[in-house]
């Protein structure tokens, strides 16, 4: 399966929290900060896009996570 990279805008205060949550799912995805002040991040999903989307949808109830084109 190919890795998929997506760009997101989130509240800058939540970058560390989101990174912690994503890394808790060992090997599923990797978060890279592109612009901390603007809250722009890149997430490379290694496997199971369906589970990743479920996690992201759940986190969207708590704070802004906007996928960029």
Backbone torsions as a table, in degrees:
resi	resn	phi	psi	omega
1	UNK	NA	139.9	179.9
2	UNK	-81.3	149.4	171.8
3	UNK	-73.9	147.2	178.2
4	UNK	-121.3	130.2	178.0
5	UNK	-112.4	130.5	179.6
6	UNK	-127.8	148.6	178.7
7	UNK	-106.1	137.1	-178.6
8	UNK	-133.4	154.9	168.2
9	UNK	-112.8	128.3	177.7
10	UNK	-133.7	168.5	173.1
11	UNK	-63.6	127.8	-174.5
12	UNK	-58.9	-26.8	179.1
13	UNK	-67.3	-18.1	-175.4
14	UNK	-102.6	3.6	-179.1
15	UNK	-59.2	-50.2	-179.4
16	UNK	-61.4	-43.0	179.3
17	UNK	-61.4	-47.3	-179.3
18	UNK	-63.1	-40.3	177.9
19	UNK	-60.6	-43.2	178.6
20	UNK	-61.2	-45.4	-179.4
21	UNK	-63.8	-46.7	-178.4
22	UNK	-63.0	-42.0	-179.4
23	UNK	-70.0	-19.1	177.3
24	UNK	-67.2	-25.5	175.7
25	UNK	-91.9	79.2	-171.0
26	UNK	-41.6	111.1	174.2
27	UNK	82.8	-3.3	-178.2
28	UNK	-70.4	-42.9	-175.7
29	UNK	-156.1	164.7	178.5
30	UNK	-134.0	130.1	179.9
31	UNK	-100.9	134.1	175.1
32	UNK	-126.4	132.3	177.6
33	UNK	-83.3	124.9	177.9
34	UNK	-92.7	-46.6	179.0
35	UNK	-144.9	101.4	-175.1
36	UNK	-63.7	-41.6	-178.1
37	UNK	-63.8	-35.5	-179.7
38	UNK	-90.1	-9.4	-179.3
39	UNK	74.4	28.6	180.0
40	UNK	-95.6	124.8	-178.4
41	UNK	-130.5	161.2	174.8
42	UNK	-120.7	135.3	176.6
43	UNK	-124.1	122.8	176.0
44	UNK	-101.6	117.6	-177.3
45	UNK	-95.9	120.6	-175.1
46	UNK	-85.5	-33.7	-178.3
47	UNK	-159.9	164.8	173.3
48	UNK	52.5	66.5	179.1
49	UNK	-59.1	-33.9	-179.4
50	UNK	-61.8	-48.1	178.8
51	UNK	-65.0	-38.7	179.1
52	UNK	-61.4	-43.3	179.3
53	UNK	-63.1	-37.2	177.1
54	UNK	-63.1	-42.6	179.0
55	UNK	-63.5	-46.7	-179.5
56	UNK	-62.4	-43.4	178.9
57	UNK	-60.6	-39.3	178.4
58	UNK	-66.0	-42.3	180.0
59	UNK	-68.5	-27.8	178.3
60	UNK	-63.0	-19.9	176.2
61	UNK	-71.3	-20.0	-176.2
62	UNK	-100.8	-34.1	-179.4
63	UNK	-158.8	168.2	-177.5
64	UNK	-65.1	126.0	170.3
65	UNK	-138.9	103.6	-175.4
66	UNK	-113.9	119.8	179.0
67	UNK	-75.2	132.5	178.5
68	UNK	-97.2	154.7	178.6
69	UNK	-78.9	NA	NA
